[in-house]
Amino acid sequence: MSTWSTPVAEGPVRGTVAVPGSKSITNRALLLAALAGDGATRTVAGAARSRDTTLMVDGLAALGVGTAVTPGRDGTLDVAVTAPAHLHGGRVDCGLAGTVMRFLPPAAALADGPVEFDGDPHARSRPMSGVLEGLRGLGVAVEPADADRLPFTVVGRGAVAGGAVTVDASGSSQFVSGLLLSGARYDDGLTVTHRGPGAVPSLPHVDMTVTMLRSAGVTVTSEIATSGTATAVPSRWAVSPGPIAPADRFVVEPDLSGAAVYLAAALVTGGEVTVAGWPESSPGRPDLQPIGAVRAVLEEFGGSVSLDDAGLTVRGGGRLAGVDVDLAEIGELTPTVTALAVLAARDGARSRLRGVAHIRGHETDRLAALAAEATALGARVSETDDGLVVEPSPTLAPTRAWGAYADHRMATAGALIGLVVPGVEIDDVTATTKTLPDFATDWPDLVHGVGIPAGARR
């Protein structure tokens, strides 16, 4: 496989980009439409054109859900989902998609036969225990009986009694979301309690699940645990039994995690980048993605962030500041934030990233991978129990190709560093197609001033 040379910015990067729809929102919306169980067809519009979307669509089809995919607006997809009255057994390829391997097993428990799950080689090392323990606690048979990773089989019997279950979700918020998304279809609903050595990471993603369930007519409640914790965090969620009734047409908003690397290009080069089509907040429309947390981090590095009719805009202030940030709620951004910290370290800034021990179980061990690749550039990066420390390191120069580890966020982090460090090459830029299918052409277009106007995507 040939390497990909990252473009170097010759000046401030300025432009407008139209990023794909959020894969997190897309796959939740697809599953909720499939679980309506009423035979109706609903459309998920603006869906992410990515491998994760394809894997979810194919996984639902394997369970008997009707699916039809057509080109959407601005390079996205429109997916028509016809919900069957009953799901059937089959085989699901999870690829490397956490939302597929953790969201579909609770739905597969409703099938009228066994459903086999497997995925890419690295997917077999990603944690699954929270979901599988939860299903076993509800009386659902999972084979092998001691399975806590892929591959495994969920023995569907057409219905799940439901009830209360306690899981350790400190490894992934998707354990909670996966169970909640199907809970309304269980006879007695579902109550999920988290009990573990740490808080549930990426809680905004659980909030996303709760908001989308409520918008589909599902009653969801949560309780706040304060005893013995420094910060109040939800530890128990309850879904009442009843119909799931999503809107006939659900429009997916742009992917904030994917947009972050484009916005960061403005910070790195002292430029200005706008993500077009970003929905403005309002009292009646809660944020589905943690825009507030992302905005705070970008501002700590020295950028300014604004949201208006044009979209979400970041302006770079020139010199990058060091940061000390807790990324527990936005762990997906750790590769992008690490790249920014490495570049800030060239000017003598020290940074510490905390709260992301759980990303060791993402597409790869992201903490180890980031430390290894940054060190190979000459950066001084060390791992901690829950994050990274980046020490001042004025000289950066590649000694080998930047490793992508089949991880989209790792690949884009290397491209971000390559804006100002000549000679950076990515060993596998195709990894970006997981969520940014046009990155290899869109990124050079942005850097060289072409921009990616909304409505003009390929």
Summary of the structure (lengths in Angstrom):
residues: 458
radius of gyration: 21.4
end to end distance: 24.8
largest distance: 61.8
contacts: 1711
relative contact order: 0.14
helix: 34%
strand: 22%
